[in-house]
Amino acid sequence: MSMTFRIAIAVVVVYCIGLLFTFERPPVDVTQTGYRGLAQQQVKNPRTEAEKVAANKVPAPIEAVDSTGPLAGEIYKNVTVLGDLPDAQFLRLMSAITEWVSPEQGCAYCHVEGEDLAADTLYTKVVSRRMIEMTRHINTKWESHVAQTGVTCYTCHRGQPVPAGIWFTDPGRKHTPGMAGYTAGQNEAAPAVGYAALPVDPFTTFFQGGEKNSIRVISTAALPTDNKADIKQTEATYALMFHLSESMGVNCTFCHNSRSFAQWDQSPPQRATAWYGIRLVRDLNDAYLNPLQSTFPKNRLGPLGDAPKVNCTTCHQGVNKPLYGNASLLAAHPELDREAGVVPAKAPAPQPAPAEQTPPQQ
């Protein structure tokens, strides 16, 4: 047997072994979610589902306290966001946030030990204040996406000071100058796009800057004359769809009807929820996170100096409803489900989405 043949066999064996790791061994559960013949089904692996369930357990809420008494803003200095809470509720929420965000670091994550608690010495306190405002904003202005489940600090942080699912603008790998080394920001093995030959950073394109970049590239008519989208734009949209599927642990037919991906009236209702979710992410990055760029120290910024930002994974972390839709923490802390300074007599009624945020019907 020649050496060349032996090397060829070795390469084939290694390739086959690697190929085996791309498949999931049975059992695999398939759930039909639409009409037969349209691939309207979701595929789940019981083993990975068990891991997700374990990773999405919600901590028990802190015991309720008296909701009467003087307000925190009347007792403590420099309480600019939660000053509308009674003192006992304020301290309870501070304890909960510590448990949700910095259980190991404790209060010292935002406050310098031995220093006046009113001081804004640490950048983490300034950022945390803005994040509380952001949480209230999500729960009061974006029911079109979060519904009555809402979010708390724990939805993203899961006991970690820095959420696992954040992103920065990807500068790409360094390549040889010239035409031969130009990759157009794709054809690199990036986990964000399933290691496919797609643009490695769909987030900078679609998850900030409002509506300046259209996700929709498909036409609804044959031989269209008004569709200016090109192949590169289409690949960017595919990259974003990879992220959406991976972040929620679903496939394309969770939001689309395979017989006509473009048609809204033939799509599952989850597509409208996702439509609002994309705009929610843009809103949070544009209004809350990007403006904090000058507040973060250099070691917390990205390779190009941009602030950490959110995408779908930040909240969802592999399941189609964050924490499997468990709303117990928000129910235990209704102070995160109202606008600052507004004390509702009862749970707020669902508000309709603004007209300009209604999903297109075609």
BELSUL-V711419 format. One record per residue. PSI is psi in degrees with one decimal (NA if undefined). OMEGA is omega in whole degrees, 0 to 359 (* if undefined). D_LAST is the distance of its C-alpha to the last C-alpha in Angstrom with 2 decimals. Layout:
psi: (PSI/PSI)
omega: (OMEGA/OMEGA)
d_last: (D_LAST/D_LAST)
This chain:
psi: (126.5/158.5/-38.4/-42.7/-39.2/-41.9/-41.5/-42.5/-43.1/-41.6/-43.2/-42.7/-46.9/-41.0/-44.5/-39.4/-44.1/-37.0/-33.6/-32.7/-5.7/-5.4/152.0/131.1/148.9/161.4/150.1/127.6/135.2/125.8/122.4/129.6/0.9/-164.9/147.1/150.3/-1.2/8.8/29.0/79.2/153.8/137.9/125.1/144.8/117.8/-32.5/-48.3/-30.8/-39.2/-38.3/-39.3/-41.2/-43.8/-35.7/-11.7/25.7/141.4/130.5/153.9/138.2/153.8/143.8/139.3/153.8/175.0/131.5/14.0/177.6/178.1/151.6/151.9/-36.6/-19.3/-17.1/-44.7/156.9/149.9/34.8/87.5/-15.5/-44.9/20.0/-13.1/-0.3/143.5/151.1/-48.2/-40.8/-37.7/-48.5/-35.9/-43.4/-38.1/-40.9/-40.8/-42.9/-38.8/-42.7/-37.9/-34.5/-44.8/60.5/-30.1/-40.7/-27.4/-155.6/-24.7/-9.6/-29.5/-16.3/136.9/125.2/129.8/-7.6/159.8/127.4/-18.4/-15.6/143.6/42.3/-44.4/136.6/-28.6/-32.8/-42.5/-43.4/-43.0/-39.7/-43.6/-32.9/-33.1/-42.1/-40.3/-41.1/-45.6/-38.6/-44.3/-46.9/-25.9/-25.1/-12.0/41.6/-19.8/-19.6/-47.4/-9.1/-140.3/-5.9/-44.8/-171.2/157.7/-179.2/-33.4/-26.4/-40.9/-41.5/-40.2/42.4/12.9/136.3/-35.2/119.3/149.4/-34.4/62.4/167.4/158.2/160.4/127.9/116.2/-9.5/166.6/156.8/134.7/164.2/132.1/156.7/177.5/-38.2/-27.2/0.3/122.6/-2.4/29.9/20.3/-168.6/32.5/149.2/94.5/125.9/-26.9/-24.7/30.5/27.1/25.2/168.6/53.2/167.4/130.4/-13.8/75.8/-14.1/-46.2/-34.3/-43.6/-14.8/20.7/164.5/21.5/-138.2/19.5/-26.2/118.1/134.3/-34.1/124.8/-12.2/146.6/158.2/4.9/151.2/144.7/57.1/151.7/-9.6/2.4/111.1/2.7/138.2/-177.8/-40.2/-41.0/-39.1/-41.4/-35.9/-40.3/-42.3/-40.0/-41.6/-40.8/-35.9/-47.1/-44.7/-45.8/-46.2/-40.1/-29.6/-2.7/36.3/173.9/-174.9/-34.5/3.8/-32.4/-16.1/149.7/123.2/-18.8/-20.5/88.0/-29.9/-26.7/122.2/-38.4/-6.1/6.8/151.4/156.7/-20.9/-22.5/-41.0/-39.6/-42.0/-36.9/-46.9/-36.6/-40.4/-42.1/-30.1/-46.2/-44.5/-44.0/-45.4/-42.4/-40.9/-39.5/-25.3/-45.6/-49.9/-38.6/-13.9/4.9/-41.7/-14.1/-35.9/143.6/165.0/-34.4/-10.2/1.5/165.2/178.2/-28.3/10.0/13.5/158.9/154.9/142.1/169.9/155.2/-165.0/-34.4/-29.1/-42.1/-45.3/-43.7/47.2/-0.9/149.0/-22.9/121.6/134.2/28.1/32.1/11.7/117.0/16.3/-35.3/-41.7/-37.4/-33.5/-15.8/67.6/-14.2/-15.6/0.9/41.8/160.5/151.2/132.1/-7.0/121.7/98.3/145.8/-24.1/174.4/133.4/142.1/150.2/135.8/136.4/148.1/147.9/149.0/-35.8/-8.7/15.2/130.2/142.8/148.8/6.4/NA)
omega: (183/180/180/181/179/178/179/179/180/179/179/179/179/179/181/178/178/180/180/182/177/180/176/179/179/9/173/183/178/180/179/183/181/182/178/178/182/182/178/182/178/183/181/175/182/181/180/177/178/177/179/179/180/182/183/175/183/179/178/179/176/182/182/181/180/182/177/178/182/182/181/180/179/184/187/178/171/174/190/183/185/180/180/181/170/186/183/178/179/181/178/180/177/178/180/179/177/179/183/191/187/181/180/182/181/183/183/177/180/183/177/182/180/180/176/182/180/185/177/185/184/178/182/178/180/179/181/178/180/179/175/176/180/179/177/179/179/186/182/185/186/175/177/176/185/179/180/179/178/180/169/177/184/181/181/191/179/178/181/179/179/180/182/187/174/181/173/174/183/180/182/179/177/181/176/180/177/185/183/182/182/182/180/177/179/182/175/183/182/180/182/181/176/180/178/180/182/176/188/184/176/186/179/181/192/187/172/178/177/186/188/179/183/176/185/180/184/178/178/179/177/179/183/178/185/181/184/182/180/183/181/176/179/179/177/177/177/179/178/180/174/181/181/180/183/184/182/179/182/174/188/185/172/181/186/170/187/180/179/185/188/189/179/185/177/183/173/181/180/181/178/177/178/178/177/181/178/180/173/180/178/181/182/180/183/187/187/189/178/178/179/184/182/180/181/172/185/182/178/180/180/180/180/176/180/181/174/184/183/168/184/181/184/179/190/176/171/179/188/171/181/181/181/176/180/184/187/182/179/177/180/181/181/177/175/183/177/178/181/177/181/180/184/177/178/180/182/178/179/180/178/179/176/184/183/179/178/181/176/183/176/*)
d_last: (63.31/62.39/60.98/57.89/57.18/57.72/55.30/52.69/53.17/52.89/49.62/48.18/49.40/47.90/44.57/44.59/45.52/42.68/40.26/41.41/40.23/36.60/36.60/36.82/39.67/39.10/38.53/34.74/32.88/29.70/27.68/25.26/22.16/20.23/21.01/23.68/23.10/19.80/21.61/20.25/23.29/24.74/27.98/30.58/34.06/36.54/38.59/35.92/34.57/38.11/38.22/35.00/36.40/39.56/37.75/35.71/38.66/38.81/42.19/43.95/43.59/46.69/48.66/47.72/50.00/51.13/48.43/51.03/53.34/53.17/49.99/49.76/49.35/52.70/54.50/53.21/52.74/49.54/47.17/44.32/41.39/42.88/45.69/44.23/45.21/48.60/50.87/50.85/47.04/46.84/49.30/47.57/44.20/46.02/47.53/44.21/42.57/45.57/45.12/41.38/41.62/45.22/47.36/49.73/50.07/50.27/50.49/51.82/48.34/47.68/51.25/54.36/57.07/59.87/57.97/56.84/53.58/52.36/52.45/49.28/51.18/48.72/45.27/44.00/44.79/42.88/39.81/40.15/40.27/36.98/35.46/36.59/34.83/31.67/31.99/32.35/29.37/27.14/28.55/28.36/25.21/22.81/23.07/19.29/20.08/23.78/23.99/27.68/28.69/28.75/30.59/34.16/35.92/36.55/32.88/32.97/36.70/38.08/41.63/41.24/41.67/38.91/35.78/35.31/31.69/31.88/31.14/32.41/31.32/32.52/34.96/34.99/38.19/40.90/41.15/43.60/42.99/41.85/39.33/40.47/39.82/36.41/33.67/30.76/30.36/29.69/31.68/33.53/33.94/31.96/31.46/28.35/26.45/28.39/31.01/28.68/28.98/26.01/26.16/28.43/27.06/23.30/24.26/25.69/22.61/19.92/21.99/23.61/23.31/20.34/17.13/19.15/17.84/14.19/13.51/10.45/12.23/10.57/9.46/7.56/10.85/14.43/16.76/14.47/16.61/14.58/13.82/16.91/16.45/19.60/21.03/22.44/19.19/17.75/20.89/20.57/17.17/18.88/21.77/19.80/18.38/22.05/23.04/20.59/21.81/25.41/25.46/24.38/26.21/23.32/21.57/18.03/17.48/18.21/14.59/12.91/13.43/15.42/14.65/11.04/10.56/7.04/5.62/5.68/7.75/10.04/10.69/13.94/14.30/15.75/12.52/12.11/15.83/15.63/13.07/15.76/18.44/17.57/17.82/20.93/22.52/21.97/23.49/26.46/27.22/27.02/28.83/31.24/31.96/31.97/34.24/36.74/37.44/40.79/41.75/41.57/44.60/44.25/44.49/41.30/39.25/37.45/38.96/37.63/38.67/35.33/35.09/33.93/30.30/28.12/25.29/23.93/27.25/29.26/28.47/27.21/29.93/28.85/27.71/24.34/25.93/28.51/31.98/30.46/29.42/33.04/33.18/36.98/37.62/35.41/36.92/40.30/39.43/37.57/38.78/35.88/33.42/34.27/34.40/37.69/40.39/38.59/40.35/38.42/40.59/38.17/35.02/32.21/29.60/25.96/24.33/20.78/18.64/18.65/16.02/15.18/14.46/11.83/8.86/5.62/3.77/0.00)
